[in-house]
Amino acid sequence: MRVAALSDFLLQRIDRSCGKPVNRQLYQVIREAILSRVMPAGLQLPSSRDLARELKISRNTVTYAYEQLMAEGYLETRTGAGTFVTDTVPDQIPEIDDIDIKRPRQGSNLGLSERGAQLVKHAGAYKFQWGAFMPGVPDVTAFPSKIWSRLQNKYWRRSRSDMLTYGHGGGYLPLREAIAEYLRVARSVNCTAEQIIVTSGIHQSIDLASKLLADVNDRAWVEDPCYWGTRNVLTSLNLKPTPIAVDDEGISPVAADLRHPPRFIFVTPSHQYPLGQVMSLSRRRMLLEYAAVHSIWIIEDDYDSEFRYASRPLASLQGMDTHDRVLYIGSFSKTLFPGLRTGFIVVPPALADAFATGLSDLYRGGQLFTQAVLADFMTEGHFASHIRRMRVLYAERLNLLREAITRNFGDALPISGDDAGLHLALLLPENCDDVALGRAAQERGIIARPLSGYYMKPSRAKKGLILGYACVPNDLVGPTFDRLAELIRKHTDLS
């Protein structure tokens, strides 16, 4: 495409009468043109002023689209030169013809099965689920319980028996519609209500997908480090989690990994758990094309995408998928409260009926009463308002924790993943025993999970502490970290 033809190309695809914001349309048209290679790498775009004049729209409209595309890696600015399309085309993916995956069967002993023994041995759930510095837990005291109670009472007064029996299919339809609308607008997920399967949370979503799409001993790539729950659910189903290293661009398979395609690839592209990296655009495209070539299912866990503090929320990996290989999972545990036990999985259209049947048959779905309340909570705007309030609150607590770290250690201890989410990773010297440090902290009433415990391969494990700040009152963030800092000094050479 030549620059001179760009305005005509855009004018043909922007519909001012459809009701959709023009800035959003402009962003999507340019993004799709880059992904389809209509706009090749290196193409220089007109300045925002020139393009606004040619399209007869405001400059702010063009600026919004350009800034979002630059944030996601589609465009780049070159000092003194202008704005250009970046090179995001992935390297050639090797084709493999001689794949030989051995599937040994394992027996079981009396008492716990081998997988049961492994599950208990590597359990990641703490007996403490609240307080400083528990990661992944929101401030449930700030939840608008009065609004929730009012909505809940409305259904109790109706005395609808159909809300108190088993559910069938993918969940309460109005809730599925509300989730689909939210995901389309907030996360650029391409979906309809029929593709939404309401589950009891991330663990059940992974369990359902694994049972319907994989066989015993199938391999699944997981990020290393990764969320312990993903690893343990897969192991409990006799699947084989394969740790793949993570770099600054996200999951980073090497040539040896690519020669043995897995059944699943589990990723947290918007905010890698627990280190916090954002997966680059080129890495996203590589994974999507690799999955399409080898018929791999990608499971995208978008666990806390709503809470970004330094930039706009990034579009989902699922929204880039043109081959229906991505299953998108999320929950309301971080946005509302963990005890709600409500999550969802967005499946490709061809799988929707099978997943709805599988959910009903395996788990005897229900909780329609709670799902109805949640649907009203979303459609009446309370959900979006709550997220906005909590984003401000969590940003305050993040800044307080940063200040406490700097006050105690200056810049001696690097911080990772502090631009989004509900936790950060405080990296420690390699000679520090972060497991012993975590135990010492727990004895003093402080939760500080060791970073090394999130790795499957000890040889690549970094030392550090995962510190959640969302559920810590503002006035306790600094003093509690000061107490933790004393322990860090005792376990390191820092003074």
C-alpha positions in Angstrom: 0.0 0.0 0.0 1.2 3.5 -0.8 0.8 6.3 1.7 -1.2 8.3 -0.8 -3.9 5.5 -0.9 -4.1 5.1 2.8 -6.8 7.8 3.4 -9.0 6.2 0.6 -8.5 2.8 2.2 -9.6 4.0 5.6 -12.6 6.0 4.3 -14.0 2.9 2.7 -13.9 1.0 6.0 -15.0 3.7 8.5 -18.8 3.8 9.0 -19.8 7.0 10.8 -23.4 5.9 11.1 -22.9 2.6 12.9 -22.7 4.1 16.3 -19.3 2.8 17.1 -16.7 5.5 18.0 -14.6 6.6 15.0 -11.4 6.4 17.0 -12.0 2.8 17.8 -12.9 2.0 14.2 -9.7 3.7 13.0 -7.6 1.7 15.4 -9.2 -1.6 14.4 -9.0 -0.9 10.6 -5.3 -0.1 10.8 -4.6 -3.0 13.2 -6.3 -5.5 10.8 -4.5 -4.1 7.8 -1.1 -4.7 9.6 -2.1 -8.2 10.7 -3.2 -9.1 7.1 0.0 -7.5 5.7 -2.0 -5.0 3.7 0.1 -2.4 5.5 3.7 -3.8 5.4 6.4 -3.4 7.9 8.3 -0.1 7.3 5.4 1.7 5.8 5.4 5.4 7.0 2.0 6.7 8.1 0.9 10.3 7.6 1.2 12.6 10.6 -1.9 12.7 12.9 -2.6 16.2 11.6 -2.4 15.3 8.0 -4.5 12.1 8.3 -7.1 14.0 10.4 -7.4 16.6 7.6 -7.7 13.9 4.9 -10.4 12.0 6.8 -12.1 15.1 8.0 -12.0 14.0 11.6 -10.5 15.6 14.7 -6.8 15.2 15.3 -7.5 13.7 18.8 -9.4 10.8 17.1 -6.3 9.9 15.0 -4.0 10.5 18.0 -6.0 8.0 20.1 -5.7 5.3 17.4 -1.9 5.9 16.9 -1.1 5.8 20.6 -3.0 2.6 21.2 -1.3 0.9 18.2 2.1 2.1 19.5 1.3 0.8 23.0 0.5 -2.7 21.5 3.6 -2.7 19.3 2.0 -2.2 15.8 3.5 1.2 15.2 6.7 3.0 16.3 8.0 6.5 16.1 11.4 7.5 14.8 12.8 10.7 16.0 12.8 13.3 13.2 11.3 10.7 10.7 7.7 10.0 11.6 5.5 7.0 12.5 6.1 3.6 10.9 4.6 0.1 10.9 6.8 -2.2 13.0 8.2 -5.5 11.8 6.0 -8.0 13.7 6.1 -10.9 11.2 7.3 -14.0 13.1 10.3 -16.0 11.9 9.7 -19.1 9.9 8.2 -21.8 12.0 9.8 -25.2 11.5 7.6 -28.0 10.1 8.0 -31.3 12.0 7.2 -34.6 10.4 8.9 -37.1 12.8 7.1 -36.4 16.0 7.2 -39.4 18.4 5.5 -38.7 21.7 5.8 -41.7 24.1 2.8 -42.2 26.4 3.9 -44.4 29.3 1.1 -45.4 31.7 1.7 -45.1 35.4 0.3 -47.3 38.0 -1.0 -46.4 41.4 -0.2 -47.6 44.9 -2.4 -48.2 47.9 -3.5 -45.0 49.7 -2.9 -41.9 47.6 -2.4 -42.4 43.9 0.9 -41.2 42.5 -0.8 -38.1 41.1 -2.6 -37.5 44.4 0.7 -37.7 46.3 2.3 -35.3 43.8 -0.6 -32.9 44.2 -0.3 -32.8 47.9 3.5 -32.6 47.8 3.4 -29.6 45.4 0.3 -27.9 46.7 0.4 -24.1 46.3 -2.6 -23.0 48.3 -1.8 -21.2 51.6 -3.9 -21.6 54.7 -3.8 -17.8 54.9 -5.9 -16.1 52.3 -5.9 -12.6 53.5 -3.5 -9.9 54.8 -0.1 -8.4 53.9 1.2 -9.4 51.4 -1.1 -12.1 50.0 -0.9 -12.0 46.2 -4.0 -12.2 44.0 -6.5 -11.2 46.6 -8.5 -7.9 46.1 -9.8 -5.7 48.9 -13.1 -7.4 49.6 -14.0 -4.8 52.2 -14.4 -2.2 49.5 -17.0 -4.4 47.6 -20.4 -2.5 47.2 -22.3 -5.0 49.4 -25.3 -2.9 49.8 -25.9 -2.8 46.0 -25.3 -6.5 45.8 -27.7 -7.1 48.6 -30.4 -5.0 46.9 -30.1 -6.9 43.7 -30.0 -10.2 45.5 -33.2 -9.4 47.5 -35.0 -8.7 44.3 -34.6 -12.3 43.2 -35.5 -13.7 46.6 -38.7 -11.8 46.6 -39.6 -13.3 43.2 -39.3 -16.8 44.6 -38.4 -18.3 41.2 -38.0 -22.0 41.5 -36.1 -22.2 38.3 -33.2 -20.2 39.9 -32.8 -22.8 42.7 -32.4 -26.0 40.6 -29.6 -27.3 38.4 -28.5 -25.3 35.5 -28.2 -26.7 32.0 -25.9 -25.5 29.2 -23.3 -22.8 29.5 -24.8 -20.8 32.3 -27.4 -18.1 32.8 -27.9 -16.5 29.4 -28.2 -12.8 30.6 -24.9 -13.2 32.4 -23.3 -14.7 29.3 -24.6 -11.8 27.3 -23.2 -9.3 29.8 -19.8 -11.0 29.9 -19.6 -11.1 26.1 -20.5 -7.4 25.8 -17.9 -6.5 28.4 -15.1 -8.6 26.8 -15.8 -7.2 23.4 -15.5 -3.6 24.6 -12.8 -3.9 27.3 -10.6 -6.7 26.0 -11.2 -6.8 22.2 -12.4 -10.4 22.5 -14.3 -11.7 19.5 -17.2 -13.6 20.9 -21.0 -14.0 21.3 -22.9 -15.1 24.3 -23.1 -18.6 23.0 -19.3 -18.9 23.2 -19.3 -18.0 26.9 -19.3 -20.9 29.3 -19.8 -19.9 33.0 -17.6 -21.9 35.4 -16.7 -21.8 39.1 -13.3 -20.2 38.3 -10.0 -20.6 36.5 -9.3 -24.0 37.9 -12.6 -25.5 36.6 -12.2 -23.8 33.2 -8.7 -25.5 32.9 -10.2 -28.7 34.1 -13.0 -28.7 31.6 -10.9 -27.7 28.6 -8.3 -30.4 29.5 -10.9 -33.1 29.8 -12.6 -32.2 26.5 -9.6 -31.5 24.4 -6.7 -33.6 25.7 -5.9 -37.3 26.4 -3.8 -38.7 29.2 -0.1 -37.9 28.9 -0.7 -35.1 26.3 1.9 -32.4 26.9 1.1 -28.8 27.8 3.5 -25.9 27.6 3.4 -23.7 30.7 5.4 -20.6 31.4 8.3 -21.0 33.8 7.6 -19.5 36.3 3.8 -19.9 36.2 0.8 -20.0 38.4 0.9 -23.1 40.6 -2.8 -23.8 40.1 -2.4 -24.3 36.3 0.4 -26.7 36.8 -1.3 -28.7 39.5 -4.6 -29.0 37.7 -2.8 -30.4 34.6 -0.8 -32.8 36.7 -3.9 -34.1 38.5 -5.4 -34.9 35.1 -2.4 -36.9 34.0 -1.3 -34.3 31.5 2.4 -33.4 31.2 3.2 -29.7 32.0 6.3 -28.8 30.1 8.1 -25.7 31.5 9.1 -23.1 28.8 11.3 -20.2 29.8 10.0 -16.6 30.0 12.0 -13.6 28.8 11.1 -9.9 28.4 8.7 -10.7 25.6 6.8 -13.5 27.4 7.0 -17.2 26.9 10.1 -18.0 24.8 10.2 -21.5 23.2 13.6 -22.4 21.6 14.1 -24.5 18.5 14.2 -27.7 20.5 10.8 -26.9 22.0 9.2 -26.0 18.6 10.2 -29.4 17.2 7.8 -31.1 19.6 4.4 -29.4 19.4 2.3 -29.8 22.6 -1.5 -30.2 22.8 -1.9 -27.0 24.9 0.0 -23.7 25.4 -0.9 -21.9 28.6 0.0 -18.2 28.6 -0.7 -15.0 30.6 0.1 -12.6 27.8 -1.3 -9.3 29.2 0.6 -9.6 32.5 2.8 -12.7 32.9 2.3 -14.4 36.2 4.2 -13.9 38.4 6.9 -11.7 36.8 4.6 -9.3 35.0 6.1 -9.1 31.5 3.7 -8.2 28.6 4.0 -10.5 25.6 5.3 -8.7 22.6 3.3 -8.5 19.4 5.7 -10.6 17.4 5.7 -13.3 20.1 1.9 -13.3 20.0 1.8 -13.7 16.3 4.4 -16.5 16.4 2.3 -18.5 18.9 -0.9 -18.0 16.9 0.7 -19.2 13.6 2.5 -22.1 15.3 -0.8 -23.2 16.9 -2.6 -23.0 13.6 0.1 -25.1 11.8 0.1 -27.8 14.5 -3.5 -27.8 15.7 -2.5 -26.6 19.2 -5.0 -25.1 21.7 -3.8 -21.9 23.3 -5.3 -21.2 26.7 -5.1 -17.4 27.4 -5.4 -16.6 31.1 -6.3 -12.9 31.4 -6.5 -13.0 35.2 -6.1 -9.3 36.2 -6.1 -7.4 32.9 -8.5 -4.8 34.3 -5.8 -3.3 36.6 -3.2 -1.5 34.6 -1.6 1.7 36.1 1.0 2.9 33.6 -0.7 2.4 30.3 -4.0 1.5 28.5 -5.2 -2.1 28.9 -3.8 -4.2 26.0 -6.0 -6.1 23.6 -6.4 -9.9 24.1 -4.5 -12.6 22.3 -7.9 -14.1 21.4 -8.8 -11.0 19.5 -5.9 -11.6 17.1 -6.8 -15.2 16.5 -8.1 -15.9 13.0 -7.9 -19.7 13.2 -10.0 -20.4 16.3 -7.2 -21.9 18.3 -7.4 -19.7 21.5 -9.6 -20.4 24.5 -9.8 -17.3 26.7 -10.4 -17.7 30.5 -11.1 -15.3 33.2 -12.9 -14.9 36.5 -14.4 -12.4 38.9 -12.1 -13.3 41.8 -9.8 -10.4 41.3 -12.4 -7.8 40.1 -15.1 -8.6 42.7 -14.3 -11.2 45.4 -12.8 -14.7 45.4 -15.7 -16.2 47.3 -18.0 -15.5 44.5 -16.5 -18.5 42.7 -17.6 -17.5 39.2 -15.4 -17.5 36.1 -15.8 -18.1 32.4 -14.2 -19.6 29.4 -14.6 -18.2 25.8 -14.4 -21.1 23.4 -14.4 -21.1 19.6 -17.9 -21.3 18.1 -17.4 -24.9 16.9 -16.8 -26.0 20.5 -19.6 -24.1 22.2 -22.2 -26.9 22.3 -19.6 -29.6 23.4 -18.4 -27.4 26.3 -21.9 -26.5 27.4 -22.8 -30.2 27.4 -19.5 -31.1 29.2 -20.1 -28.5 31.9 -23.6 -29.8 32.6 -22.6 -33.5 32.5 -19.4 -33.3 34.6 -20.2 -30.6 37.2 -24.1 -30.4 37.3 -24.1 -26.7 36.8 -26.1 -24.4 39.0 -25.7 -21.1 41.0 -28.2 -19.5 38.6 -29.4 -17.3 41.5 -25.9 -15.9 41.9 -25.4 -15.6 38.2 -28.6 -13.6 37.8 -27.5 -11.2 40.5 -24.1 -10.8 38.8 -25.8 -10.2 35.4 -27.8 -7.3 36.9 -24.7 -6.0 38.7 -22.9 -5.8 35.3 -25.7 -4.5 33.1 -26.6 -1.7 35.6 -23.0 -0.4 35.4 -22.0 -1.3 38.9 -19.2 -3.6 37.7 -17.5 -1.0 35.6 -17.8 1.6 38.4 -16.3 -0.8 41.0 -13.3 -1.5 38.7 -12.6 2.2 38.2 -12.7 2.8 42.0 -10.5 -0.2 42.8 -8.0 0.8 40.1 -7.4 4.1 41.8 -7.2 2.5 45.3 -4.8 -0.3 44.2 -2.5 2.3 42.4 -2.3 4.2 45.7 -1.2 1.0 47.5 1.2 0.1 44.8 2.9 3.5 45.2 3.1 3.1 49.0 4.8 -0.3 48.6 7.2 1.1 46.1 8.1 3.9 48.4 8.6 1.5 51.3 10.9 -0.7 49.2 12.9 2.4 48.1 13.1 3.8 51.6 14.6 0.5 52.9 16.8 -0.6 50.0 17.1 2.2 47.5 17.5 0.6 44.1 19.4 -2.4 45.4 16.5 -4.8 44.9 14.9 -4.8 41.4 11.1 -4.8 41.1 9.2 -6.7 38.4 5.6 -6.5 37.3 4.7 -3.3 39.1 2.8 -1.6 36.2 -0.3 -3.8 36.5 -2.2 -6.4 38.6 -2.4 -6.9 42.3 1.2 -7.8 43.2 4.8 -7.2 42.3 7.9 -9.4 42.4 10.7 -8.2 44.6 13.9 -9.8 43.2 16.6 -10.9 45.7 20.3 -11.8 45.5 20.9 -15.3 44.0 22.5 -16.5 47.3 19.3 -15.7 49.3 17.1 -18.6 50.4 13.8 -17.1 49.6 11.9 -20.2 50.8 13.4 -19.8 54.3 12.8 -16.1 54.2 9.1 -16.8 53.3 8.8 -19.1 56.3 10.4 -16.6 58.6 8.0 -13.9 57.4 5.0 -16.2 57.9 6.0 -16.9 61.5 5.7 -13.2 62.0 2.3 -12.9 60.4 3.5 -11.6 57.0 2.7 -13.5 53.8 5.7 -13.3 51.4 5.6 -16.1 48.8 9.0 -17.2 47.5 9.4 -16.6 43.8 11.6 -19.7 43.3 8.6 -21.8 44.2 6.8 -20.8 41.0 9.5 -22.4 38.8 9.4 -26.0 37.6 13.1 -26.0 36.6 15.2 -25.2 39.7 18.2 -24.4 37.5 16.5 -21.3 36.1 14.7 -20.2 39.2 15.2 -16.6 40.3 15.1 -15.7 44.0 12.6 -13.2 45.2 9.3 -12.5 47.0 5.8 -12.1 45.5 4.1 -9.3 47.4 0.4 -8.6 47.0 -0.7 -5.1 48.0 -4.4 -5.0 47.0 -5.8 -6.3 50.3 -3.5 -4.3 52.6 -4.9 -1.1 54.1 -3.0 2.0 53.1 -1.8 2.8 56.6 -0.3 -0.8 57.0 1.6 -1.1 53.7 4.7 0.8 54.8 4.9 -0.4 58.4 4.4 -4.0 57.4 7.1 -3.9 54.7 9.5 -2.3 57.2 9.1 -5.4 59.4 9.6 -7.6 56.3 12.7 -5.5 55.4 14.3 -6.5 58.7 14.0 -10.1 57.8 15.3 -9.5 54.2 18.4 -7.9 55.7 19.0 -11.0 58.0 18.7 -13.4 55.0 20.9 -11.3 52.6 24.1 -9.3 52.6 22.0 -6.1 52.4 22.3 -3.6 55.2 
